[in-house]
């Protein structure tokens, strides 16, 4: 079992490999971010694409790990919070959130 920071580092690599070798994947990310109009400039767009690729790769490996680990191991990653204000605080602090349902 890998610690979460190592898993995230590997996920970033997986995200970039997926982006570089799968033209459909990279086209979809670019197009969706362009349509979202979140970026005002091409430099901002490139930054969002990179961030999306990194987070997508991390999410892929997190998902696989959640499926393959015991519930007890996965729960070590979970920080319980009740109330939507915790979500807003995490977003304001630019912290990632994983919703498990």
C-alpha positions as a Markdown table, in Angstrom:
| # | Residue | x | y | z |
|---|---|---|---|---|
| 1 | Unk | 0.0 | 0.0 | 0.0 |
| 2 | Unk | 1.4 | 3.3 | -1.0 |
| 3 | Unk | 1.1 | 6.5 | 1.0 |
| 4 | Unk | -1.3 | 9.0 | -0.5 |
| 5 | Unk | 1.5 | 11.6 | -1.5 |
| 6 | Unk | 3.3 | 8.8 | -3.5 |
| 7 | Unk | 0.0 | 7.7 | -5.0 |
| 8 | Unk | -0.6 | 11.3 | -6.1 |
| 9 | Unk | 2.8 | 11.7 | -7.6 |
| 10 | Unk | 2.3 | 8.5 | -9.6 |
| 11 | Unk | -1.2 | 9.7 | -10.6 |
| 12 | Unk | 0.3 | 12.9 | -12.0 |
| 13 | Unk | 2.6 | 10.8 | -14.2 |
| 14 | Unk | -0.4 | 8.6 | -15.3 |
| 15 | Unk | -2.4 | 11.7 | -16.1 |
| 16 | Unk | 0.3 | 13.1 | -18.4 |
| 17 | Unk | 1.0 | 9.8 | -20.1 |
| 18 | Unk | -2.7 | 9.5 | -20.8 |
| 19 | Unk | -2.8 | 13.0 | -22.2 |
| 20 | Unk | 0.2 | 12.5 | -24.4 |
| 21 | Unk | -0.7 | 9.1 | -25.8 |
| 22 | Unk | -4.5 | 9.4 | -26.1 |
| 23 | Unk | -5.5 | 12.1 | -28.6 |
| 24 | Unk | -9.2 | 11.7 | -27.8 |
| 25 | Unk | -8.5 | 12.2 | -24.1 |
| 26 | Unk | -6.4 | 15.3 | -24.6 |
| 27 | Unk | -8.8 | 16.8 | -27.2 |
| 28 | Unk | -11.7 | 16.3 | -24.8 |
| 29 | Unk | -10.0 | 18.0 | -22.0 |
| 30 | Unk | -8.9 | 21.0 | -24.1 |
| 31 | Unk | -12.4 | 21.3 | -25.7 |
| 32 | Unk | -14.3 | 21.1 | -22.4 |
| 33 | Unk | -12.1 | 23.6 | -20.7 |
| 34 | Unk | -12.4 | 25.9 | -23.8 |
| 35 | Unk | -16.2 | 25.6 | -23.7 |
| 36 | Unk | -16.3 | 26.3 | -20.0 |
| 37 | Unk | -14.8 | 29.8 | -20.6 |
| 38 | Unk | -13.0 | 29.6 | -17.3 |
| 39 | Unk | -9.8 | 30.8 | -18.9 |
| 40 | Unk | -9.5 | 34.4 | -20.3 |
| 41 | Unk | -6.2 | 33.9 | -22.1 |
| 42 | Unk | -4.4 | 31.0 | -23.8 |
| 43 | Unk | -1.9 | 31.0 | -21.0 |
| 44 | Unk | -4.7 | 30.5 | -18.4 |
| 45 | Unk | -6.2 | 27.8 | -20.6 |
| 46 | Unk | -2.9 | 25.9 | -20.8 |
| 47 | Unk | -2.6 | 26.2 | -17.0 |
| 48 | Unk | -6.1 | 24.8 | -16.5 |
| 49 | Unk | -5.4 | 21.9 | -19.0 |
| 50 | Unk | -2.3 | 21.0 | -17.0 |
| 51 | Unk | -4.1 | 21.2 | -13.7 |
| 52 | Unk | -6.9 | 19.1 | -15.1 |
| 53 | Unk | -4.5 | 16.4 | -16.4 |
| 54 | Unk | -2.7 | 16.2 | -13.1 |
| 55 | Unk | -6.0 | 16.0 | -11.0 |
| 56 | Unk | -7.5 | 13.5 | -13.4 |
| 57 | Unk | -4.5 | 11.2 | -13.1 |
| 58 | Unk | -4.5 | 11.5 | -9.3 |
| 59 | Unk | -8.2 | 10.7 | -9.3 |
| 60 | Unk | -7.7 | 7.6 | -11.5 |
| 61 | Unk | -5.2 | 6.1 | -9.1 |
| 62 | Unk | -7.2 | 7.1 | -6.0 |
| 63 | Unk | -10.2 | 5.4 | -7.5 |
| 64 | Unk | -8.3 | 2.2 | -8.2 |
| 65 | Unk | -6.8 | 2.3 | -4.7 |
| 66 | Unk | -10.2 | 2.8 | -3.1 |
| 67 | Unk | -11.5 | -0.2 | -4.9 |
| 68 | Unk | -8.5 | -2.4 | -4.1 |
| 69 | Unk | -7.9 | -1.4 | -0.5 |
| 70 | Unk | -9.8 | -2.6 | 2.6 |
| 71 | Unk | -12.4 | -0.2 | 3.9 |
| 72 | Unk | -10.2 | 0.3 | 7.0 |
| 73 | Unk | -7.3 | 1.4 | 4.9 |
| 74 | Unk | -9.4 | 3.8 | 2.8 |
| 75 | Unk | -11.0 | 5.4 | 5.9 |
| 76 | Unk | -7.5 | 6.6 | 7.0 |
| 77 | Unk | -7.7 | 8.9 | 4.0 |
| 78 | Unk | -11.1 | 10.3 | 4.9 |
| 79 | Unk | -11.6 | 13.4 | 6.9 |
| 80 | Unk | -15.1 | 13.5 | 8.1 |
| 81 | Unk | -16.9 | 16.8 | 8.1 |
| 82 | Unk | -20.6 | 17.7 | 8.4 |
| 83 | Unk | -21.9 | 20.8 | 6.9 |
| 84 | Unk | -21.5 | 22.5 | 3.5 |
| 85 | Unk | -19.3 | 25.2 | 5.0 |
| 86 | Unk | -16.4 | 22.7 | 5.2 |
| 87 | Unk | -16.6 | 22.3 | 1.4 |
| 88 | Unk | -16.6 | 26.0 | 0.9 |
| 89 | Unk | -13.7 | 26.4 | 3.3 |
| 90 | Unk | -11.7 | 23.7 | 1.5 |
| 91 | Unk | -12.4 | 25.3 | -1.9 |
| 92 | Unk | -11.4 | 28.7 | -0.6 |
| 93 | Unk | -8.1 | 27.2 | 0.7 |
| 94 | Unk | -7.6 | 25.5 | -2.7 |
| 95 | Unk | -7.7 | 22.1 | -1.0 |
| 96 | Unk | -8.9 | 19.0 | -2.8 |
| 97 | Unk | -12.1 | 17.3 | -1.9 |
| 98 | Unk | -13.2 | 13.7 | -2.5 |
| 99 | Unk | -16.8 | 12.9 | -2.1 |
| 100 | Unk | -17.5 | 9.2 | -1.4 |
| 101 | Unk | -21.1 | 8.1 | -1.5 |
